[in-house]
Amino acid sequence: MNTTLRPVSALRATPGKQAQGKGCAQCSANFVTEDKDLELYEKASPRLKGKYWHIPSPTLCPDCRVQRRMGWRNDRTFYHRKCDLSGKQIISIYPENTPFPVYHQSEWYGDKWDPMGYGQEYDFSRPFFEQWHALMLKVPRLGMDLVNCENSDYCNYCGDDKDCYLDIAGEANEDCFFDLFTKYSRDCIDCTFAYHSELCYECIQCYGCHTCRNSMYLDDCSDCAFCFDCKGCRNCLLCTNLRNKEYCILNEQHTKEEYQAKLAELNLGSNNALRSVFDIWKKMRIERGIYRDMYNLSCEDCTGNDIKNSRDCHHCFNATNCEDSKYLYDVLDAKDCQDLNYSLYKPEAAYELISTLSMKFSAFNMASHYCVNVYYCDLTNNSKNLFGCIALNHKEYCILNKQYTKKEYEDLVPRIIVHMQKAGEWGQFFPLSICPFGYNETVAQEYMPLTRKDAESRGWRWAEEQKAEKEYMGPKMEVPDRIDDTTDDLCEKILICELSGKPYKIIPQEFKFYKKLGIPVPKRSPLQRHKDRNVLRNPRTLWKRTCSKCRKGVQTSYQPSRPEKVYCEQCYVHKVY
């Protein structure tokens, strides 16, 4: 997912709308703010004593804004450390010796500590972000962001998971391992954006699928392998753009007996055979596949990719059931929102959020849930009318974790906003210079990679690489080529990733899955496999190019230099259906 190229299409205003152009304060790229953007900023602005304290137009371009937000989210860099409350050994997104306390989630949500005990007076002689950072260094932080999960400690940003491992941003999954943004699924491994699926492996953007592997963009399919953009298919191999087919190979119809014979001949239980088939699949997708300009479903006036059941949403990626919104990334049910990442459960009139649930009339918040009229808050839940708070729950009229009356709050917040305006802070998200994570630990590095030198030159942290060898015990071994050649003691051995050279292990549940489905033990570590899937995904950027069929101009996440045949919606529907 290389998003370093900046497309002209993402920076231009929609024709017919008033737009104010400016240069980005960070990268100098030109971008525009439209009248509709200003209307949204007003909806998200705080209203105190009947007056709106308007959020100003952004000074950073959309790409730099999303980079800044993603730099505050650590998905998968985990550490072993002690909980600072109980002293027990835990898994955490923070290493030992942090300047702030870190608690296990069960204790962080408990009643043995009070975040209000860290409250501080607002000091008008110091910048707001400096004071907020001082508060952050005192208040205990959540070791892993898990809610109502069972036997899933080695997961992050998950809710209602059971018996999962390294599931990231999952919801209501069971026995799922090494997945990203997978929801309501069971027994899935190495899947990215899989929904309501079961027994799937190495799948991307799959919905309602069963026993599918190494495939992308599948809906309601079962027993399919190495397929792309198929719907309602059963027992298909190396196919593209099929609808309601069965026993097809390379888009050609076969009998059941022919299909099963060919499948046995390919021997997908061998790593060597698997690589050969993957190469065929890669070539086939380019030569035979028909690609939509935007993979949007049941949408009206939307631009971006992977948008479903939405209207009037622009430059959005992986957004579902959204309306009148812009710059959404991995968002569900949003209305009148802009600049949101990983925000679910009906956010409304919200701006610059990341990792949130059900936030309304709020802006500049992280990892906060079910709040109204809160600004510059982190790890705050079930609250309203807060400013600059951390880790509060069921609170109102607090500033920097200090309690005020309604009158005191409504008198003080405008003064703070004026103070922030003078310092150039009002309307800015939390700067990465005060972030506790190294840039290389965050999802920002996945989408917008930097070198250590580049990150540190901007004043951003860079984390030292962990020496993983010390975490593993047991003999090293070569990965057998065939799953049939493996024995149960494999899970006790250390494997070395063929690409990164880093050690990894196979967990027993994972090994059982491979044996059940006849999948060879992977020769790459879970992290490398995640990176490999990211390479298959399109960048979250739009370019202008022409339909490969009718030559009409389209916007698409496929760069003009790429070889895929990209069709406009009309030509795609005519060809595929």
N, C-alpha and C positions, 0 to 999 in steps of 0.2 A: 504494500500500500504506500506508494511513494506520492506524497502530496507536496513535494517541494516546487513543482511547476505551478505557476500561478495563471489560471485561465482568465482571459479577458471577460468571458461571459459572466463570471461570478462577481465582477466588479462594476458592472453597468446597471443603471437603473432600468426598471421596466418601462417601455415606451409609454408616453402619455402621463407619467407621474412626475410630480415635482421632485427634484433631487438636489441635494447639496453635496458637492464633491470636496474631498480633502485628501491629504496624504497621511498615511499611517505613521504614528509617532514612533513605531518600533522598526518597521521594515521599509517605510517610505512609499509603499504601493498606494496607488489611488483607489479610493472606494467612495461609495455614495451613501447618503442617508435620505430616505424618501419621506414624504409627508406621512405615509402610513406607519413608518417606523416611529416617528415622533408621537403619533397617536398612541401607539403601544407603550412607549416609554412613559407617557402620562398616566395610562391605566395602571402601570406598575409602580408609580411614584407614591411616596407616603403622603397621606392627607391628614393634616393636623389642624384642629380648630377651623375646619372648613377651607383650608388653603392647601393646594398641592405644592409640594416641594419637588420641582420637576427634576427628573433624571436627565442629564444633558446628553447630547449626541456623543457617541463613542469617539475616542481619539485613536483607537486601534482598529485595523481592518478586521473583517470576520475571521480570517485565518489566524491572526495573532491573538484574537480574543479567545478562540476555542483552544489554542495552544496554551494560553495562560490558565484556563479552567482545567484542562486535562492534566496539567502539571501538578495539580493538587490531588490526583487520584492514583493511588498505588494499587493495582489489581492483583499482582502475582509475585511480588518480591517479599518473601516471608522469612521470618527469623524465629529461632528458638530463644526465649528469654523468660525471665520470671515476672509474674504478675506483681506489681508494686503494692497491692493491697493484701493479698493472701500469701505471697511468696511462692506459690506453686508454679511449676513449669508450664508455659503456654506457647502457642504459636501466635505470632503477631506480625503486623506490617511495619513495626518499628523494632530496631535492634536494641540490644542492651545499652545502658548508659546514655539514654536520651535525657535531655534537660527537663522533661516533663514526665509525670507518672503515667504508666500504661496499665490498664486493668483488663482482665478477661471479661468477655461480654456479660457473663452471668453476674459478675460482681459490679461491673460498670452500671448495669441497669438496676442494681440492688439499692438498699436503703442504708448502707453502712458509711456513706459519705454524702456530702451536700455541696453541689457546685456553687451555691450561693455563698458559701464560706470563702470563696476566692474573689468576691466582688471588689471593684475598685472605683474610686471617684474619677470622673472625667477631668483631665488636666488640659486646659486650653493653651498651655505653653508648649505642648508636645503634639506631634502629628497623630492622627487617629490610628493609622496602621501600626505605629510604634507602640501605642498603648494596647491595641488589640493583640499584638504579638507578645507583649509582656504577660497578658492574661493567658494566652495560649500556652506559654511556657510553664504555667502553674497548674492549670486545670487537668485532671486525669483524662487521658485519651483512650478511645476504644481500641482494644488490641486487634480485633477483626470485626467487621460490620456484618453481623449475623443476627437474624431475628427469627425466633421460633424454629430453629433447626435442630435436628436430632442426629447425633453421631456424624457430624459434618464439620468438625473443627478446622479442617484443613481446606476450608472454602472461604470466599470473601464476597461481600455485597450480595448475600443470598437471603431468601426468606422461605420458610416452610420446606426446606430441603430435608431429606432423610437418607442416611447412609451414602452420602456423596463425598467425593474427594477431588480437590482442586477444581471445583465447579465455581466459575466466576460469573457474578451477576445472574445467578439462576433463581428460579422461583418454582416451588412445588415440584421439585424433581426427586426421583428416588433411584438410588444405585446408578448415579451418573458421575463420570470421571473425566477430568481434563476438558470440560466444556466451557463455552463462553456464550452468555446471553441465551441460554437454553431454558425453556420454560414448559412446565406441565408434561414432562417426559420421564421415561423410565429406561434404564439399561442402555444408555447412550454414552459413547466414548469418543473423544476428539471431535466434537461437533461444535459448530459456530452458528448461532442463530437457528436453532432447531426448536420447533414448537409441537406439542402434542404428538410426540414421536416415541418410538420404542425400538430397541435393538438396532440402533443406527450407529455407524462408524465412519468417521472422516467425512461428514456431510456439512454443507454450508447452505444456509437459507432453505431449510426443508420444513414442510408443514404436514402434519398428519401422516407421517411415513412409518413404515415398519420393515425392519430387516433390510435396510438400504445401506450402501457403503460407497465411499469415494465418489460422491455425487454433489451437484450443485443445482439449486433452484428446482426442487422437487415438491409437488403437491399431491397428496393422497396416492402415494406409490408404495409398493411393497416388493421385496426381493429384487431390487434393482442395484446394479453396480456400474460405476463409471458412466453415469448418465448426466445429462445437462438439460435443464428446462423441459422437464417431462411432467405430465399431469395424468393422474388416473391410470398409471401403467403398472403392470405386474411382470415379474420375470423378464426384465430387459437388461441388456448389456451393451455398453459402448454406444448409446443412442443419444440423439439430440432432438429437441423440439417435437417429441411425440405426444399424442393425446390418446388415452384409453386404448393402449396396445398391450399385447402380451406375447412373450417368446420372440422378441426381436433382438437381433445382433447387428450393430452398425446400421440401424434403421431398416433392416431387411427382415421380412417375416420368416419364421421357422416353425416347424412342428415342435411339440413339447420334447419329443425324443431327440431331435436334432439339437435343440437348445441345451438340453442337459448333457449331451455328449460333448458339445463344444465347451461348455463350462468346465467339465471334468478335464478336458484336454488342456485348458489354460492353466489349471492348477493354481488358483488364487491363494492357496495356502502356503505358497513359496514366496519369499521376499524377492528373489531374482525374477520370477514370473510376474510378480506384482509390478515391478519397475518397468518391465517391458510393456505391460498393459497400460500403465500410467502414461508412458510415452505415446502409445497409440491414441489414448484418450486426449492428451494434450494437442496432438496434431489434428485429430478429428474435430475437436471443438472449433479450431481455427478454420479448417477447410470446409466443414459441412454445417457448422452451427449458424443459425440466424439469431442475432442479438437484438433485443429491444433497445431503443435509445434510452429509455428509463423503465426499470422494472417496477412500475407502479400499477396497483390494482384498485379498481373502483374509486378512482380519484377524479376530482374536478379542479382544474386550474392549479396544478401542482408541478413543481420542478424539484429534481433531486434524484434519489434512487431508493428502491425498496420501501416505497410509501404505500400504505394500504388504507382504504376507506377514509380518505381525507379530502379536504377542499381548501383552496386558497392557501396552500402552504408552499413556501419557496426556499430553495437551497436546503432541503431537509433530507436526511439519510436515516433509514430504518425508523420510520415514524408511522404509527398506526392510530387511526381514529382521532386525527388532529384537524384543527381548523383555524384559519386566520393567524398563521404563525410563520416564523422564519428562522432559519439557522437552528434546526433541531437535529440532534444526533442521539439515536437510541432513546426515543421518547414515545410514550403512550398517552393518548386521551388529552392532549394539550389544547387549550383554547386561548387565543390572544396572548401568545408567548413568543419570546425571542431569545436566542442564545442559551439553549438548554442542552445539557448532556446527561444521559442516564436519569431522566426524570419521568416518573410514572404516576398513575392513579390521579388523573384529572388535574394537572397543574393549570392554573388560570391566571391571566394578567400577571405573568411572572417574567423575570428578565435576569440573565446571568446566574443560572443555577447549575449545580452538578451534584449527582448522586442524591436525589431528593424524591420524596413521595408526597403527593397531594399538597403542594404549596400554592397558595393563592394570594394575589396582591402583595407580592414580595419580590425582593431582588437581592443579588449578591450573597447567596447562601450556599452552604456545602453540607452534605450528609445530614440534612434536617428534614423532618417529616411532619405532615399534618399541622401546618402552621398557617396563620393569616397575618398579614401586615408585619412581617419581620424582615429586617435588613442587616446585612453583614453578620450573619450568625452561622455557627458551625455546630454540628452534633446536637441540634436542638429540636425537641419534639413536642407536639400537642400544645402549642403555645400561640400567643398573639401579642402584637404590639411590643416587640423587642427590638433592640438596636445593639449590635456589637457583642452578642452574648455567645457563650460556649457551654454546651452540655446541659442546658436547662430543659425541664420537662414540666408541663402544666403550669407555666408561668405567664405573667402579663406585666407590662410597664416596667421592664428592666433594661438597664444600660450597663454594659460591661459587667454583667452578673450582679448588679446592685439594684435592689428594689426601690421603686419610686411610686408615688401616688399618680393617678391619671393626670392631674394638673401639672405636677412636677415633670412628668415624662413629656407631656405635650409642650411644655415651656422649654425644656432642655434640648430635645432632639433638633428643633430648628436651629438653635445656637450651634450645635455640633455640626449640622450640615453646612452652615455658613463657614464655620472653621475649616471644614474639609474642602469647601469650594476654594477658599483662599490658598490652601496647600495643594490644590489640584488633585485631591483624593476622591471627592464626591463623584459618583458615576463610574469609578474604576473598581474592577474586581480585585480581590486580594493579590498583591504582587508576589511573584515567585521567589523574590529575594528573602521572604520570611517563611517559605514553605519548609516543613520538616523533612520532606523527601528529597532525595537526589533526583535530578531530572531524568536520569537513566533508569530510575525505579518506576517511572510513571507511564501511563498510557500515552502521554504526549510524545515520549520517545518512540513509541510504536508507529504513530501516525506522522510525526514530524521529527525525525531523528536528527540529533546534533552530535558533534564530537564533544569530548570533554572540554577542549579548549574553547569552543564556541559557547557552550553553556556557562562556563565559569567567567568568560568575558562579559556576559550579560548580568553577572552577579548571582547566578543560580547555582545551587548545590550540585555536587556530583558524588554519588555513593561509591565507596570502594567495593570491588567485587568480592563476594563471599568465597572463602576457600571451602568448596563443597566437599572435598575429599574427606575432611574430618567428620562429616556428618554420617558417613556410611561405614558399615562394618561388614566384613565378609569377603570372600575371594572374588576376583574379577574373572569374567568369562566372555567368550565370543558368543554373539547371538546366533543360534541355529537358523539355517535358511528356512526350514519347513517347520510349521507348527507341530507336525507329527513327530518331529525329532526332539521335542522339548520334554523335560521331566518336571515334576512338581517342585523340586528343589531350586528351580530357576529363580523363584522369588527371594531366595536367600543370597543371591549372587549380585555382584556389581557389574553393570553394563556400561560401556563407554559409547557415548553418542558419536556416530560415524562422521558427523559434520562439525560439531562444536568441540569434540574431544572431552566433554564433561561427563561425569558419572551420573547414572540414574539407576533406579530399581523398578522392577515390575511388582505391583502390589497384587496380593492373592485374588482380589475380586476382578482385577483387570485380566489376569492370566486365565481365570475361569471363563471370562467373556470371549477371549481369543480362541480358547479350546472349543467352546460351544459353537462359534460361528466359523471356525476353520480359518482364522485370520493369523498370519505369521506374526511373531513377536516383533514389534518395530525396532529398527536399529537406530532410531533417533530419540532423543529425550523428549519428555512432554513439552518443555518450553520450545524446543526446536520444531516440533510438530505444529505447535501453535503459530510460530513464525512462518512455517511453510504454508499454512492455511491462509494467513494474512496476505501472502504473495498472490494467492489465487483470487483474492477479493479486489474489487475496483477501488481506486482512491475516492475519497469523499470530496470530489471536486467536479465541476462541470466545465465542459469544453463545447465549443461550437464545431460541428462538422455536418456533412450532408448525408442524407439517407442513401445507403448503397444501392437502393432500388430505384427510387423516383427522383433522387437528387434534391429533395426538399431539405431546407436547413433544419437542424435539430440541435437540442442541447443534450449532452450525454456525459456519462462518467468514463467513456472510452475515448482516450486521446486520439486526435486525428491521425497520428502516426501509427496507431495500432492496426494490425491486419484484420481484425474481426469484421465481418459483414454486419453493420449496424443499420437496422431498419427503423423508420418512423412507425408510430403505432398502427397506422392504417395498413401499411405494407406488411408489417409483421403479422397482424391478424389475418390478412388475406392469405399469406403464405403458410402460416402454421395451422390455422383452423380451416 
